[in-house]
Amino acid sequence: MARLHVTIVMIGLWIMNAVLPVPANAGWRVFVPCRHANEVAVVDIDKGEVIKTIPVGADPSYIDVSPDGKYAFAVTTAAQKLYVINTGSLTVERELPLGDAPKGVGVTPDSRFVYVVNEGKRSNNVYVFEAATGKQVATVPVGTAPHNVGFNPVRPVAVVTNAGDNSITFVNTAAHRPIHDLALGPKGDGHDHGHGAEHSPGGPGHPHNIAITPDGVYGMVTNMGSDDVSVIRLKEDKPLLRIPVSKGHHGIDISPKGDYAYVSGVGAGLITVIDLKTWKPVAAIHVGKGPHGVKFSGDGKYAFVAVTGENTIVVIDPEKRTVTKRIPVPKFPFWIGVQEVR
C-alpha cells in the first residue's frame, strides 16, 4: 500500500506540474535612444547585448515605456516626431508629429496617455496623445522652455519642468489642463532653449529633469544651472530644500521602494546616491564619461545608466552600489526606457 500511495502522489504532482504554468523569473529590456545613430537600441540585460536596433528619425533623445509594457515612445528632437514602438514585435507602429524642439516624454500611470514636452520658443507646451490610438487629445500650455515631465502615481497630476523661467507647471491629467505654476527660483533668460537647450542654462536653477516618489509626496527636480536637486512637497506645493550633486546635466530616478534617488552627472562621470530619509548624498558610483539617463528596474534589483561618452549601458547593483555590466550600444545613448519581460 505504501508503494501505491507514493506512486499516486507522484502521478498527482506530475499532473499538477503539467497543468499549472511554472512562474518565470522577470527579465529586463532597456530601450535606448542613440542620438548620433538615429536609432533606438533594444538591450537584453540578461544576455548583456543589443538584440535589435530600430531606425527612427533624426536625433532621438527621450523615451518612455508604458507601465503596461506594450509600447515604447521615442522622441526625435530634430525630426520633431514621436515614434511609437510595439515592444512585442519591436517595430514602429506609427509616427506622430510634434512641436518645436520636443524633448521629454512620459506615459501616465494607467498607460492611457502620452505626454510630450515641446521645448522650443514656438511651442512652450505639452502634446497629449492616446497611447493606444495615437490620437492627439490636447495641447497644454506650460512655462518657458519646458523640458521634461513626471507623474504623481497617486493623484491625476503631471509635473512639467520649465527651464526658461525656473518653475514647474502642475497639470491635471484627467482634464489635460494646467493647474498652476510653482517658482523654484528667479526667472532666467527667457529663451534660447531650442534644439541646443542643454547647453544654454536659463539663469540660476534651470529645472531640467524630474522624478516623483512612489507615494506621491515629494518631487525631485534636477537643476542644471546650479548643479543641485530641488525637493518639493507636492501636496502643499512647497519647495523644501536643495541638495548639491555633481556637475550636470542630470538625469534622475527614484528606487521603487522610495528610499534612494540616483542622479547622474554628465560632467562628472558618476551617479550621486541620495538617501531619501535624510535628504543627503551618501555615495558616488563612478560609471564612465558622460552619464545621462538613469532608471531603476521595477523590482529595484538593477539600475541602468546611459553613458553617452562611452557608448555603453551600465548596469548597477543598488545593494552593493557597484557596476556589474557594461553593454556596448550605438553612438551617444541618451535616455532609458525599461520593460519587464517574462
Secondary structure, 3 states (H helix, E strand, C coil): CHHHHHHHHHHHHHHHHHHCCCCCCCEEEEEEEECCCCEEEEEECCCCEEEEEEECCCCEEEEEECCCCCEEEEEECCCCEEEEEECCCCEEEEEEECCCCEEEEEECCCCCEEEEEECCCCCCEEEEEECCCCCEEEEEECCCCEEEEEECCCCCEEEEEECCCCEEEEEECCCCEEEEEEECCCCCCCCCCCCCHHHCCCCCCCEEEEEECCCCCEEEEEECCCCEEEEEECCCCEEEEEEECCCCCCCEEECCCCCEEEEEECCCCEEEEEECCCCEEEEEEECCCCEEEEEECCCCCCEEEEECCCCEEEEEECCCCEEEEEEECCCCECCCEEEEEC
